[in-house]
Amino acid sequence: MTPAPTVTGNGPGTTNWFTSPQAVAAAKRMAAARTVGDPVCSLSAVGQPNPSLVPQVGRIGIGHYDGYWCLIW
């Protein structure tokens, strides 16, 4: 399993990744329901999210639990 990134980068055009409590809670809900998708997530996945689907934005909150991922931007 890949560890969750923490805040990285701070230059122009850099995306800051941070662990979001809301995204972690959503990942736990998805794992409990054994389904992908939660209204709080901009992108959700089981397994690794596809990086080509992630936009270049200033900040992305992430959460994962038991193989489920939630990204919020």
C-alpha positions as a Markdown table, in Angstrom:
| # | Residue | x | y | z |
|---|---|---|---|---|
| 1 | Met | 0.0 | 0.0 | 0.0 |
| 2 | Thr | 1.3 | 3.5 | -0.9 |
| 3 | Pro | 1.4 | 5.8 | 2.1 |
| 4 | Ala | -0.9 | 8.8 | 2.0 |
| 5 | Pro | 0.9 | 12.0 | 0.9 |
| 6 | Thr | 1.1 | 14.9 | 3.2 |
| 7 | Val | 1.4 | 18.6 | 2.2 |
| 8 | Thr | 4.0 | 18.9 | -0.5 |
| 9 | Gly | 5.2 | 21.7 | -2.7 |
| 10 | Asn | 4.6 | 25.4 | -2.4 |
| 11 | Gly | 5.7 | 27.0 | -5.7 |
| 12 | Pro | 3.5 | 28.3 | -8.5 |
| 13 | Gly | 1.7 | 25.5 | -10.4 |
| 14 | Thr | 2.3 | 23.1 | -7.5 |
| 15 | Thr | -0.5 | 21.0 | -6.0 |
| 16 | Asn | -0.6 | 20.8 | -2.3 |
| 17 | Trp | -1.8 | 17.3 | -1.2 |
| 18 | Phe | -3.0 | 17.0 | 2.4 |
| 19 | Thr | -4.8 | 14.4 | 4.5 |
| 20 | Ser | -8.4 | 15.6 | 4.8 |
| 21 | Pro | -10.5 | 14.3 | 7.8 |
| 22 | Gln | -13.6 | 14.6 | 5.5 |
| 23 | Ala | -12.0 | 12.5 | 2.8 |
| 24 | Val | -10.9 | 9.9 | 5.4 |
| 25 | Ala | -14.4 | 9.7 | 6.8 |
| 26 | Ala | -15.8 | 9.2 | 3.2 |
| 27 | Ala | -13.3 | 6.5 | 2.5 |
| 28 | Lys | -14.4 | 4.7 | 5.7 |
| 29 | Arg | -18.1 | 5.0 | 4.6 |
| 30 | Met | -17.3 | 3.6 | 1.2 |
| 31 | Ala | -15.3 | 0.7 | 2.7 |
| 32 | Ala | -18.1 | -0.1 | 5.2 |
| 33 | Ala | -20.7 | 0.0 | 2.3 |
| 34 | Arg | -18.3 | -1.9 | 0.0 |
| 35 | Thr | -19.1 | 0.5 | -2.8 |
| 36 | Val | -17.3 | 3.3 | -4.6 |
| 37 | Gly | -18.7 | 6.8 | -4.5 |
| 38 | Asp | -19.5 | 9.4 | -1.8 |
| 39 | Pro | -21.1 | 12.8 | -2.3 |
| 40 | Val | -18.1 | 14.5 | -0.5 |
| 41 | Cys | -15.5 | 13.1 | -3.0 |
| 42 | Ser | -14.6 | 14.8 | -6.2 |
| 43 | Leu | -13.0 | 11.5 | -7.2 |
| 44 | Ser | -13.4 | 8.2 | -5.5 |
| 45 | Ala | -11.8 | 4.8 | -6.3 |
| 46 | Val | -11.0 | 1.4 | -4.9 |
| 47 | Gly | -7.4 | 0.7 | -5.5 |
| 48 | Gln | -5.1 | 3.5 | -6.8 |
| 49 | Pro | -6.9 | 6.5 | -8.4 |
| 50 | Asn | -5.9 | 7.2 | -12.0 |
| 51 | Pro | -3.5 | 10.2 | -11.8 |
| 52 | Ser | -4.6 | 11.4 | -15.3 |
| 53 | Leu | -8.1 | 12.1 | -13.8 |
| 54 | Val | -6.8 | 14.5 | -11.2 |
| 55 | Pro | -6.8 | 18.1 | -12.2 |
| 56 | Gln | -3.9 | 20.5 | -11.7 |
| 57 | Val | -5.4 | 22.6 | -8.8 |
| 58 | Gly | -3.9 | 24.3 | -5.8 |
| 59 | Arg | -5.0 | 21.9 | -3.1 |
| 60 | Ile | -6.3 | 18.3 | -3.0 |
| 61 | Gly | -7.5 | 16.7 | 0.2 |
| 62 | Ile | -7.1 | 12.9 | 0.3 |
| 63 | Gly | -8.3 | 10.1 | 2.5 |
| 64 | His | -8.0 | 6.4 | 2.2 |
| 65 | Tyr | -9.2 | 3.4 | 4.1 |
| 66 | Asp | -9.0 | -0.4 | 3.3 |
| 67 | Gly | -8.2 | 0.2 | -0.3 |
| 68 | Tyr | -10.9 | 2.9 | -0.9 |
| 69 | Trp | -9.7 | 6.4 | -1.8 |
| 70 | Cys | -11.5 | 9.8 | -1.7 |
| 71 | Leu | -10.0 | 12.9 | -3.3 |
| 72 | Ile | -11.5 | 16.4 | -2.7 |
| 73 | Trp | -10.7 | 19.5 | -4.7 |
